[in-house]
Amino acid sequence: MTSSAWQTGARMALFGMIVNSIFAIAKILGGFFGHAYVLIADGIESGLDVAGSFVIWSGLKVAARPPDASHPYGHGKAEPIAAMIVAVGVVAAAVGLAIQSVRDIFLPHHAPAPYTLVILVVVIMIKETLFRYVNRIGRDIDSTAVQTDAWHHRSDALTSAAAFIGISVALIGGRRWQSADDWAAIFACAVIATNGIRLLRPAFYEIMDTAPRKIVKSVCSVASSVPGVIDVENCRARKMGLDFYVDLHVGVDGNISVHEGHEIAHRVKAAIQQSNSRVADVLVHIEPAQP
């Protein structure tokens, strides 16, 4: 993948840091002065998103480094590692906020201020728009880290929606329902934790070099179509950052010369890389085909 893809991902993470910083300050101040505990919790979650976006940005910058003597396959694993760190942080934040919200239910409450609802409406609209935009870019460049960052925006939109409902109930219901914002905060924490666990899976699979089945199937099909190839077996691929590394065994006529077998291997490699620009390297092992 070209360096522009890495740069795009890094720009999205940096932009997310700026947006989350602004919202974190607005939510915490609005919640403090407006006596909306769920808004304070939501603001803390946005503050944690700033740290998460920074981790994503750092991971993408490291992953963009070219291969060197110590890392001949490049630094692409920094991307899923960053995604895992952020996902674990999201789950931890959800647990911590849920514990605090449960405690706040049994404490005396002030009625939340109505203007806190305006803050939440603005947050929901902007965050949902950001989610759709960043998630589309993450899918386009197939970046686990960028898609993780996108779901941060969706989580923020969902928690803000829960906060809106909780504050509305507290305002309409009066004194008997003044703890509604805390119950909304608990629901928001459940949503955050669920998204965090969901985001862990693709990052974990990538670190464990789980086989990308679609890529393997495509590679086998392309290699089989190269003239001189009789069969293809032991095809393996792994994702490294935004790129894929492939190795496979190609069966050829056992009576041809070493030079001819070498030429077939080159044609196989070229065909695979032409079919998918994200295949960074292909290792072809030539062997005589079974009669």
N, C-alpha and C positions, 0 to 999 in steps of 0.2 A: 504494500500500500504506500502511496506517495506520502511525503512529509506533510502535505497540505491537510490530509485527514487527521494526523496527530495535532496539527495546529488548530484545526477546527474544533476538535474535542477539547483542547486546552482553553480555547477562547470561551467555549460554552461553560466550562467549569469556573473560569475567572468571572464571567458575567453573573453566574449563579451566586458566587461569593458576594458580589456587590449588592445584588437584589436581596439576598438573605440578610445581609448586615443591616440594610435599611429597614426591612420588615421586623427584624428582631428588636431593634431599638423602638420602633413605633409600637409594637405589641406590648413590650414590657412596660414602657411608660404609660401607654393607654390603659393597660390592666392595673397598674399600680394606682394611678390617679382615679381610674374609673371603678375600682373595687371589683374587678373581674378576674378571678383567680385562674379561670381556664385560659384567659388571654395571656396571662403571665406565663403559664405553662407552655402555651403555644409559642410565645416569644422565645422562651428558653430552647424549645425544639428548633426554632429557626436559627438561633445562635449556634446550636450544634451542627446545623446544616452548613453553616459557614466553615466550620472546621472540616466537615465532610467534603465540601467542594474544594477546599485547599488540599486535602489528601488526594482527591481525584486529579486535580491539576498537577500536583507533584508527581503522581504515578504516571500520568501521560507524558510529562516532560522527560522522565527517566526512560520510559518505554520507547521514546522516539530516538534514543541514542543508537548509533550504528553498532554493528557487531565489532568486537575487539578480541584480543587474545584470550582474555578471561571469560568472555561471553560470546563464543563463536556463533550462537544462534540468535544473538541480539539480546535486548533487554525487555522484550515484550511482556514477560511475566509480571513486570511491575504493575501493569494495568489491572489484571484480575486481583493481585494482592491488594492494591489500593481499594478496589471494589469490596473485597472481603472486610477490610478494616472498617470501611464506612458502614457496611451492613451490620457488622457486630456492634458498632457504636450506636446505630439506630435502635437496635433491640435493647441495648443497655439503657439508653435514654428513655425508652418507653417504659421499662420496668421502674426506673427511678421516679419518673413523673407520675406513674400510677400509684406508687406508694405514697408520694406526697399528696396526691389528690384524695386518697382514702383518708388520710389524716385530716385534711381540710374539711371534710364532710362534717366532722364532729366539733369543729371550731365555730365560734360566733361569726356571722356574716353581715356584710353591708350589701345592700342591693346594688348590682352593677349599674354603671351609668349608661344611658341609651346611646351615647355617641360611640361606644365601643363597637356597636353593630356596624357603623359606617366603616371603621377600620377593617373589620372582617370581610365585608362585601368587596372592598377594593383588593384585599389580599386574595380572596377566592378567585376573582376574575383574572388577575394578573398571573397567579400561580398555575391555574389550569391552562392558560394560554402558553406559558413557559413550558409546562409539561409536554404539551402536544408538539411544540416546536423542537425542543431538545431531544425528546424521544425519537422523533422522525430522523433527526441527524444521527443519533446513536444507532438506529437500525440501518441507516444508509452506509455508515462506515463500520458496522458490526462491532461496536465498542461496548464491552460489558460495563466499563467504568462510566461512560457517558450515559448509558441507559439507566444505570444505578442513580446517577445524579438527577436524571429526568424524573425518576420516581420519587426523589426527595421533594420535588415541586408538587407532584400529585398528592403525596402524603400531607404536605403542608396545606394544600387546598382542602383535603378531607378533614383534617383536624380543625381548620378554621371554620368549616361548615358545621362540624359538631359543636364548636364553641358558639357559633351564631345561634344554633338551636337552644343550647343550654342557657345562654344569656337571655334569649327571648322568653323562654319558659320562666326564668327567674323574675324577669320584669313583669310579665303578665300575671303570674301566679301569686305574686306578693311574698310576704314573709315566710309562708309555709313552703315555698319553692325556692328559697334563696340558695340552697345547696345544689340546684340543678346544674350550675356551671361546673361544679366538681364532678358530678356524674357524667357530664359531657366530656370532661377532661379524661376520665377513665376510659370512656368509649374511644376517644381519640388515641389514647395510648395503645389500645388493642389494635387499632388500625395501623399505627406506626410499627408495632412489633410484627404484625402479619406481613407487612411490606418488607421489613428488614429480613425476615426469614426467607421470604420469596426471593429476595435479591442475593442471598447467600449461595443459592444453588448453582446458578450459571458460573459464578466466580469460582466456586469450589470445583466444579466439573472441569473448568479450564485449567486450573492449577494442577489437577490430577491427570491432565492430558487425555481426557475422555475423547474417544474417536469422533470426529465430525463426520457422521455417516453420509451426509449428502455430498461432501467433498470427496470422500473415498469412492463412492459410487460413480461420480462424475469422472474422476481420475482413471478408474478402471475402464470406463467406456471409451474415453479418449485414447488411452494407451492401446487398447485392443484394435482401434481403427488405423493405427500406424502400419504402413506396408512393411512386411517382414516379421511382424509380431504374431506368434502362433497362439500364445496364451499369456495371461497375466495372473499372478498370485501374490500372496503375502503383501498386499497393498496396505500401507499404514500412513496416517496423516495426523498431525497435531497442530493446534493453534498456538501461535507465539505472538501475542499482542494482536495486531490486526492482520497478520500474515499467517500462511500455512507452510509447513515443511512436510514433504512427502518422500517416502521411500517405497519401492516396489520391486518385485522380481518379474522379469520378462522372459518368457520362453521363446527361443528362436531355433531355426534349423541348426542342428548340431554339426553339420558339415561345412558351414560357412567359415570364413577366416575371422581372426580376432578383429582385424580392421573393419570388416563388414558389421560384426556385432557391435563394435564401438560406434559406428555410424548410426545404427538403429537406435542405440541408447540415446544418442544426441537428438535424434528426431523425436523420440518419445518425450524427452525432457522439454524440447521446444514446443511440441504440440500441447502438453499439459499446461505450460506457462502461458501460451497464447490463449488457451481456453478460459483461463482464470488468472487475472493479473495479480491476485492476492497470494498466489503460490510463489513464495520467495525462492525456494530451491527444491530440486528433485534429485534423489539418489536412485539410479537405475542399476539393478544387478542383472546381468545377462547370464542365462544358463540354457543348456540344450533342452528343447521341449520334449516331453514324454512322447514316444511313438504311439 
